[in-house]
């Protein structure tokens, strides 16, 4: 019987409550379609025309507001005539959203001053319409992408906010951004508040994803700000996998009214421990906001979006790259570059796999028959017992199941099992013999595997050849350890221990033999070299 095996360490990496916060699907009813059809030929074109005209008015005003500044002036808050332009620019920007269907905004709570809270932490970030919150806050300073200042029309408006610009490609940009935010926060209220979306990318508002640390490294009080859109038909959300930007804009223009709610929460003052630990500070603020919104939190991040994009380029479903990268990075120490390499490797196991690997495909990748040892390792990878391995399970399986046993000692031990006469290399016959015994592999298959390992084609496999292949495919080390454990876990009459009671590996006395596994996630796994 197939067993669902979960290691104790794996319990901290359970599936997130919200599997995919970056997908949005619109389900249009008959009345919705009828309304959109009528609005598309009546009100929506007029709204779009007025939006464009107002943007053409505000664009030159914002450009004038940031023109002719010396480098010294650019490092200081606006003064004089530049400040006088702000009410008019804000009024016109508010008119843009008014013409777009945001007739009024529901506001709860009270916004505090820059002295009380230099930073406004705004979430969830789900759409370009979130810019209305920035307009409501009088175009206060914002943290934005470096490229945004080059956007026609909107770039001038963003520059007028005196933004803190960050580049995702520049490795030094993150540190420079934190320094600039800290400098402004320590100005004693001279600078306007800094408006930050700590999630760093758009989600579907079903949860709060990981908060980046930029708002929390300065260690100053922050004011959390929650955003809600309460329309019955959600045409607002703009995510990685869903309606495009123009479709989102047009469908929103076709609504009678677009409802936005802004809620200012009480100022969150960090404790001494949170000042020392920005990640803890960010986590606690996120939890306060999640409680207010009534949504869960997950460890998804912008890096997951990048992996989704890569998965799509590899002809896999976008959600295949969704792994909660931040959690795996913290728990397993895996870097983003390593994750990208593993995604390539996962796709190579079986091209066009649809984001799922079956036991048959797993066996084909390893050039092995579906032996009990292979099934055991596959079930260790298959954490949810679905009968297939997705990319997240594959990464966790490699890091927790295969890599720990891929040590120098274990590899040398496995090599000695093959090299029975201790001559320092393996012949095709020796490899065929043990593969036939361990995995019931046909001699022709074993010969093909020998050719793959023997990279210099001299008819011999040295320890270095063997190790290089095991590093490339670390599943082999675990397979041999599993075979060794299974072959030594025998009863007194030499027969393998029978697995009964739903897969429990218990002997007649009810105890778990060393080297065996249980299907109880609360029981420790005895005799395993993994942990």
C-alpha distance (Angstrom), angle and dihedral (degrees) to the residues before:
residue distance angle dihedral
X1 . . .
X2 3.79 . .
X3 3.77 112.2 .
X4 3.78 129.5 -151.6
X5 3.80 103.4 -137.1
X6 3.80 122.0 -169.8
X7 3.78 124.6 179.2
X8 3.83 117.4 -140.4
X9 3.81 90.8 -117.8
X10 3.79 89.6 53.0
X11 3.80 92.5 60.5
X12 3.82 89.2 76.3
X13 3.82 88.1 61.0
X14 3.79 99.9 54.4
X15 3.79 119.1 152.6
X16 3.82 112.8 -77.6
X17 3.79 118.7 -102.6
X18 3.81 89.1 -119.9
X19 3.83 107.1 44.6
X20 3.81 96.7 -162.9
X21 3.82 122.3 14.1
X22 3.81 91.3 172.6
X23 3.79 99.0 67.5
X24 3.81 127.1 85.9
X25 3.78 126.9 180.0
X26 3.80 125.1 -172.2
X27 3.78 117.1 -144.7
X28 3.80 107.5 -163.9
X29 3.79 119.5 -162.9
X30 3.79 125.1 -153.7
X31 3.81 92.7 -94.9
X32 3.81 90.9 48.1
X33 3.79 91.5 53.0
X34 3.81 91.2 47.2
X35 3.81 92.0 49.2
X36 3.82 92.7 48.4
X37 3.80 91.1 48.4
X38 3.82 92.9 52.2
X39 3.82 94.7 41.9
X40 3.82 91.1 48.1
X41 3.80 91.6 64.5
X42 3.81 98.2 35.8
X43 3.81 124.0 24.9
X44 3.82 104.2 10.8
X45 3.85 96.7 63.1
X46 3.81 90.6 49.9
X47 3.80 90.7 48.8
X48 3.79 91.3 50.3
X49 3.80 91.4 48.8
X50 3.81 92.0 51.9
X51 3.82 91.2 46.6
X52 3.81 90.4 53.7
X53 3.82 93.0 46.9
X54 3.81 92.6 50.3
X55 3.80 91.3 47.7
X56 3.80 89.2 52.1
X57 3.81 88.0 54.6
X58 3.80 97.2 47.1
X59 3.82 95.0 43.2
X60 3.84 97.6 70.5
X61 3.81 91.8 41.0
X62 3.80 91.4 54.8
X63 3.81 90.7 44.3
X64 3.82 90.2 52.8
X65 3.80 89.8 48.0
X66 3.81 92.4 60.5
X67 3.81 98.3 34.2
X68 3.80 126.5 114.8
X69 3.79 97.1 13.7
X70 3.77 120.0 154.3
X71 3.83 118.6 -136.7
X72 3.81 88.5 -104.1
X73 3.82 91.9 53.7
X74 3.81 91.2 48.3
X75 3.82 89.0 61.6
X76 3.81 93.0 54.6
X77 3.83 133.4 67.9
X78 3.80 117.2 -95.4
X79 3.79 116.9 -86.4
X80 3.81 137.0 176.6
X81 3.78 121.0 3.6
X82 3.81 93.7 -0.1
X83 3.81 89.5 64.9
X84 3.82 90.4 49.0
X85 3.81 89.7 64.2
X86 3.81 92.6 57.2
X87 3.86 99.5 83.2
X88 3.81 91.8 50.8
X89 3.81 93.9 45.8
X90 3.82 91.5 48.0
X91 3.83 90.5 47.8
X92 3.80 92.5 52.4
X93 3.81 92.2 45.5
X94 3.80 89.6 51.4
X95 3.81 87.2 50.8
X96 3.80 89.6 55.5
X97 3.79 91.1 58.8
X98 3.81 92.7 40.4
X99 3.79 89.6 57.5
X100 3.79 88.1 46.3
X101 3.80 91.4 62.5
X102 3.80 101.4 -91.0
X103 3.80 94.1 121.5
X104 3.79 94.8 164.9
X105 3.80 139.9 1.0
X106 3.79 125.5 -136.4
X107 3.81 109.5 -136.6
X108 3.79 126.0 -168.4
X109 3.77 126.9 -176.2
X110 3.79 128.4 11.5
X111 3.78 128.9 -77.2
X112 3.81 112.3 -130.3
X113 3.80 127.8 -145.6
X114 3.77 128.0 -91.9
X115 3.81 90.4 -104.8
X116 3.81 91.5 57.8
X117 3.82 96.1 43.2
X118 3.83 118.6 4.6
X119 3.82 91.8 -171.1
X120 3.81 131.6 57.9
X121 3.82 111.0 -156.7
X122 3.82 106.8 -157.2
X123 3.82 125.1 -168.7
X124 2.92 155.6 -149.6
X125 3.79 97.5 29.3
X126 3.79 106.2 -159.4
X127 3.80 110.2 144.0
X128 3.79 147.8 10.9
X129 3.81 86.2 -103.6
X130 3.83 86.5 74.8
X131 3.81 84.6 84.0
X132 3.82 86.0 81.0
X133 3.81 87.8 73.3
X134 3.81 88.6 56.3
X135 3.81 90.1 50.3
X136 3.81 90.8 49.7
X137 3.82 88.0 53.7
X138 3.83 90.2 56.9
X139 3.81 95.3 -101.1
X140 3.77 93.3 -67.3
X141 3.82 117.6 -175.8
X142 3.79 114.9 -65.1
X143 3.80 136.7 -163.6
X144 3.81 105.9 -125.2
X145 3.79 142.0 162.6
X146 3.79 116.3 -82.0
X147 3.80 91.3 -122.3
X148 3.81 93.2 55.6
X149 3.81 92.6 79.1
X150 3.82 88.7 63.6
X151 3.81 93.4 56.3
X152 3.82 110.1 114.4
X153 3.81 112.4 -105.4
X154 3.81 95.3 -12.6
X155 3.81 91.7 60.4
X156 3.81 91.8 65.8
X157 3.81 91.5 48.6
X158 3.80 91.2 50.1
X159 3.81 91.1 48.9
X160 3.79 89.7 51.6
X161 3.82 88.6 62.2
X162 3.83 87.7 62.1
X163 3.80 90.0 -124.2
X164 3.78 131.4 -160.2
X165 3.80 101.5 -123.1
X166 3.79 122.5 -151.2
X167 3.79 130.6 -169.7
X168 3.80 118.3 -150.6
X169 3.80 90.9 -159.3
X170 3.82 97.9 51.3
X171 3.84 110.5 82.7
X172 3.83 90.7 -155.6
X173 3.80 94.4 49.1
X174 3.79 95.0 83.0
X175 3.81 93.3 55.8
X176 3.80 92.5 44.2
X177 3.81 90.7 49.8
X178 3.80 91.9 52.7
X179 3.81 90.7 48.8
X180 3.81 91.9 51.1
X181 3.81 93.3 47.0
X182 3.80 90.0 49.1
X183 3.81 91.7 48.6
X184 3.78 92.0 53.6
X185 3.79 93.3 43.9
X186 3.81 90.6 55.2
X187 3.82 92.8 53.0
X188 3.80 94.0 95.7
X189 3.80 94.1 -118.3
X190 3.82 96.9 -47.2
X191 3.80 90.8 120.2
X192 3.82 121.7 57.6
X193 3.79 118.2 -107.6
X194 3.79 116.7 -76.7
X195 3.80 114.6 -119.8
X196 3.83 111.3 -148.0
X197 3.80 134.2 179.1
X198 3.83 96.7 -154.4
X199 3.82 93.6 -167.7
X200 3.79 89.9 67.7
X201 3.81 95.1 -149.1
X202 3.80 141.2 43.1
X203 3.81 122.0 -84.4
X204 3.80 132.7 174.2
X205 3.84 96.4 -100.8
X206 3.81 92.5 -114.2
X207 3.81 89.1 116.8
X208 3.79 142.5 -7.8
X209 3.79 111.9 -97.9
X210 3.82 125.3 -154.6
X211 3.79 116.6 -48.0
X212 3.79 115.9 -133.4
X213 3.78 116.2 -129.9
X214 3.81 101.2 -120.8
X215 3.80 94.7 97.7
X216 3.79 92.7 46.4
X217 3.82 106.6 42.8
X218 3.84 92.9 80.0
X219 3.82 88.4 61.6
X220 3.82 94.2 -139.6
X221 3.83 129.4 134.6
X222 3.80 114.0 -80.6
X223 3.79 132.0 -163.4
X224 3.81 113.2 -136.5
X225 3.82 114.2 -141.1
X226 3.82 120.5 -165.6
X227 3.81 122.5 -155.7
X228 3.80 126.0 -155.3
X229 3.80 134.7 179.4
X230 3.77 110.1 -162.1
X231 3.81 103.3 -175.8
X232 3.80 113.0 132.6
X233 3.81 90.3 -131.5
X234 3.78 109.1 50.4
X235 3.79 105.4 -143.1
X236 3.81 90.6 146.3
X237 3.80 102.9 74.5
X238 3.81 115.5 98.6
X239 3.79 113.3 -175.6
X240 3.78 139.4 156.2
X241 3.80 94.0 -92.0
X242 3.80 110.3 38.0
X243 3.81 143.1 50.0
X244 3.80 114.6 -7.6
X245 3.79 125.8 -115.1
X246 3.82 97.2 -93.4
X247 3.81 93.0 43.8
X248 3.81 89.8 50.7
X249 3.81 90.7 49.0
X250 3.81 95.2 46.7
X251 3.81 95.9 45.9
X252 3.81 89.4 49.4
X253 3.81 90.7 50.7
X254 3.81 86.8 54.1
X255 3.82 93.0 60.1
X256 3.80 120.0 96.4
X257 3.81 90.3 -131.7
X258 3.80 135.0 -2.1
X259 3.78 111.7 -143.6
X260 3.80 120.2 -146.7
X261 3.78 127.1 177.3
X262 3.80 125.5 -166.7
X263 3.80 118.9 -166.9
X264 3.81 120.8 -170.2
X265 3.80 110.2 -154.8
X266 3.81 124.5 -156.6
X267 3.79 116.0 -78.2
X268 3.80 112.8 -85.8
X269 3.81 111.0 -140.3
X270 3.81 112.8 -164.2
X271 3.78 121.0 -124.6
X272 3.83 120.0 -127.7
X273 3.80 88.3 -99.5
X274 3.81 91.7 52.0
X275 3.81 91.4 48.4
X276 3.81 88.2 56.3
X277 3.81 92.1 43.5
X278 3.85 112.3 43.6
X279 3.81 91.0 179.7
X280 3.80 90.2 59.8
X281 3.81 89.5 46.2
X282 3.81 91.0 52.3
X283 3.80 92.7 45.2
X284 3.80 93.5 51.7
X285 3.81 94.3 46.5
X286 3.80 89.7 48.8
X287 3.80 90.6 51.8
X288 3.82 91.5 51.3
X289 3.80 90.1 52.2
X290 3.81 93.1 44.7
X291 3.81 90.2 52.5
X292 3.80 89.8 51.5
X293 3.80 92.3 48.7
X294 3.80 94.1 41.7
X295 3.81 94.1 -127.7
X296 3.83 133.4 121.4
X297 3.80 126.4 -112.1
X298 3.80 126.3 -122.6
X299 3.80 135.7 -176.0
X300 3.79 95.4 -120.5
X301 3.80 116.2 129.4
X302 3.79 144.8 170.7
X303 3.81 88.0 -79.4
X304 3.81 88.3 65.7
X305 3.80 88.0 56.1
X306 3.80 89.9 53.4
X307 3.80 89.9 50.7
X308 3.81 90.0 48.0
X309 3.79 88.8 53.5
X310 3.80 91.0 50.1
X311 3.82 91.3 47.8
X312 3.79 89.8 54.3
X313 3.82 90.6 51.1
X314 3.83 87.5 53.1
X315 3.83 89.0 55.4
X316 3.78 92.9 -108.4
X317 3.81 125.6 125.1
X318 3.80 110.9 -84.0
X319 3.81 91.7 -120.3
X320 3.82 89.4 61.8
X321 3.81 88.0 80.2
X322 3.80 93.1 51.5
X323 3.81 104.8 108.4
X324 3.84 107.4 138.8
X325 3.79 88.7 -106.3
X326 3.81 95.8 -168.0
X327 3.80 91.8 57.5
X328 3.81 93.5 47.5
X329 3.80 90.2 45.7
X330 3.80 91.6 53.2
X331 3.82 96.4 41.1
X332 3.80 100.4 38.1
X333 3.80 103.6 22.8
X334 3.80 92.1 -126.3
X335 3.81 116.9 156.2
X336 3.78 126.6 -137.2
X337 3.81 90.9 -113.0
X338 3.82 90.2 53.8
X339 3.80 89.8 48.7
X340 3.80 90.5 54.0
X341 3.81 90.6 50.6
X342 3.80 90.7 49.9
X343 3.80 90.4 50.5
X344 3.82 88.8 55.4
X345 3.79 89.3 48.3
X346 3.81 92.2 47.7
X347 3.80 90.5 53.2
X348 3.82 90.7 48.6
X349 3.81 91.7 55.9
X350 3.79 87.3 73.6
X351 3.82 118.0 -9.6
X352 3.80 114.9 -133.1
X353 3.79 89.5 17.4
X354 3.80 94.0 153.6
X355 3.79 90.2 -124.2
X356 3.82 93.7 -64.1
X357 3.82 131.7 93.8
X358 3.81 121.0 -155.2
X359 3.80 126.9 -152.9
X360 3.81 89.7 -105.9
X361 3.82 91.7 53.5
X362 3.82 91.1 44.9
X363 3.81 90.0 53.1
X364 3.81 91.9 47.0
X365 3.81 91.2 51.6
X366 3.81 91.0 52.8
X367 3.83 91.4 40.9
X368 3.79 90.4 -125.1
X369 3.80 135.2 126.6
X370 3.81 118.3 -114.2
X371 3.80 95.8 -89.8
X372 3.84 125.6 166.9
X373 3.81 90.0 -103.6
X374 3.80 91.5 53.4
X375 3.80 91.3 46.8
X376 3.81 89.5 51.4
X377 3.82 92.4 53.8
X378 3.81 92.0 43.6
X379 3.81 90.6 53.8
X380 3.81 89.7 50.4
X381 3.79 88.3 56.4
X382 3.81 93.3 43.4
X383 3.80 95.5 75.8
X384 3.81 97.7 172.3
X385 3.81 95.4 44.7
X386 3.80 92.4 -122.4
X387 3.80 95.1 136.5
X388 3.81 91.9 -114.3
X389 3.81 136.0 74.5
X390 3.80 119.6 -129.5
X391 3.80 123.8 -162.5
X392 3.81 94.5 -94.8
X393 3.81 91.3 52.0
X394 3.79 89.8 45.9
X395 3.82 92.6 54.5
X396 3.81 93.3 46.2
X397 3.80 90.6 45.7
X398 3.79 92.6 52.5
X399 3.80 93.5 47.2
X400 3.82 99.0 41.6
X401 3.80 103.6 27.1
X402 3.80 111.1 27.2
X403 3.81 107.8 24.3
X404 3.84 96.7 52.7
X405 3.82 91.5 59.0
X406 3.80 93.0 42.1
X407 3.80 90.2 87.6
X408 3.78 126.7 136.4
X409 3.82 92.1 -107.1
X410 3.79 93.9 50.2
X411 3.80 92.9 46.1
X412 3.81 91.5 50.0
X413 3.80 89.9 48.1
X414 3.81 91.3 51.1
X415 3.81 91.3 47.1
X416 3.81 90.7 52.6
X417 3.80 89.5 53.4
X418 3.80 87.2 62.1
X419 3.81 97.3 36.7
X420 3.80 95.7 60.8
X421 3.82 95.9 166.4
X422 3.83 92.8 45.9
X423 3.81 96.2 -124.7
X424 3.83 94.9 142.7
X425 3.79 100.0 -110.8
X426 3.80 140.9 58.5
X427 3.77 129.1 -120.0
X428 3.81 124.2 -149.7
X429 3.81 89.7 -108.2
X430 3.82 93.2 55.4
X431 3.79 92.6 49.4
X432 3.80 91.9 46.8
X433 3.79 92.2 51.3
X434 3.79 97.9 53.8
X435 3.83 93.9 39.1
X436 3.80 88.6 51.9
X437 3.80 90.5 51.4
X438 3.80 97.0 40.7
X439 3.80 102.4 39.9
X440 3.83 106.2 10.3
X441 3.79 87.2 -115.1
X442 3.79 118.8 173.5
X443 3.79 115.7 -117.7
X444 3.81 91.7 -116.8
X445 3.82 90.8 55.7
X446 3.80 91.0 47.1
X447 3.79 90.2 50.7
X448 3.80 90.2 52.9
X449 3.80 91.0 50.2
X450 3.81 89.9 49.0
X451 3.80 89.6 55.3
X452 3.82 90.4 52.5
X453 3.81 92.3 51.4
X454 3.82 94.4 42.7
X455 3.80 95.5 73.2
X456 3.83 95.9 169.1
X457 3.84 91.4 48.3
X458 3.81 96.0 -133.6
X459 3.81 94.5 133.9
X460 3.80 92.0 -107.2
X461 3.79 134.0 93.9
X462 3.79 112.5 -149.9
X463 3.78 124.7 -164.3
X464 3.81 89.9 -100.3
X465 3.83 90.2 54.6
X466 3.78 90.0 47.6
X467 3.81 93.1 48.1
X468 3.82 93.6 47.2
X469 3.79 90.9 53.5
X470 3.81 92.1 46.6
X471 3.80 90.2 52.1
X472 3.80 89.9 51.3
X473 3.81 91.6 47.5
X474 3.82 106.4 23.8
X475 3.80 90.8 175.6
X476 3.81 88.6 82.5
X477 3.80 94.3 66.5
X478 3.80 90.7 53.4
X479 3.81 90.6 45.4
X480 3.79 92.6 56.0
X481 3.81 92.0 45.0
X482 3.80 89.4 50.0
X483 3.80 91.6 48.4
X484 3.80 89.8 48.6
X485 3.82 91.9 50.0
X486 3.80 92.6 46.1
X487 3.79 93.0 48.0
X488 3.82 92.7 50.3
X489 3.84 95.9 43.0
X490 3.80 94.6 86.0
X491 3.75 135.7 138.0
X492 3.79 123.8 -115.5
X493 3.83 91.0 -90.3
X494 3.80 91.3 55.1
X495 3.80 97.1 -106.9
X496 3.81 121.6 129.4
X497 3.78 116.8 -98.8
X498 3.79 109.7 -93.4
X499 3.80 115.6 -121.9
X500 3.78 110.2 -139.4
X501 3.77 141.1 149.0
X502 3.79 94.4 60.8
X503 3.78 94.6 -40.1
X504 3.84 101.7 -45.1
X505 3.79 110.7 153.2
X506 3.79 95.8 -141.1
X507 3.74 128.0 142.5
X508 3.77 127.0 -137.3
X509 3.79 91.3 -81.2
X510 3.83 91.4 55.1
X511 3.81 94.5 -112.3
X512 3.77 124.9 126.9
X513 3.83 111.6 -116.0
X514 3.79 118.0 -129.1
X515 3.78 111.3 -90.9
X516 3.80 93.4 26.7
X517 3.78 129.8 115.2
X518 3.76 133.1 -138.6
X519 3.78 131.0 -150.5
X520 3.80 92.4 -134.9
X521 3.80 108.5 103.4
X522 3.79 91.7 -158.2
X523 3.81 95.3 57.6
X524 3.81 121.4 83.9
X525 3.78 118.6 -116.6
X526 3.77 109.1 -117.0
X527 3.75 128.0 -148.1
X528 3.80 96.7 9.5
X529 3.82 120.4 133.6
X530 3.81 92.1 -146.9
X531 3.81 102.7 87.9
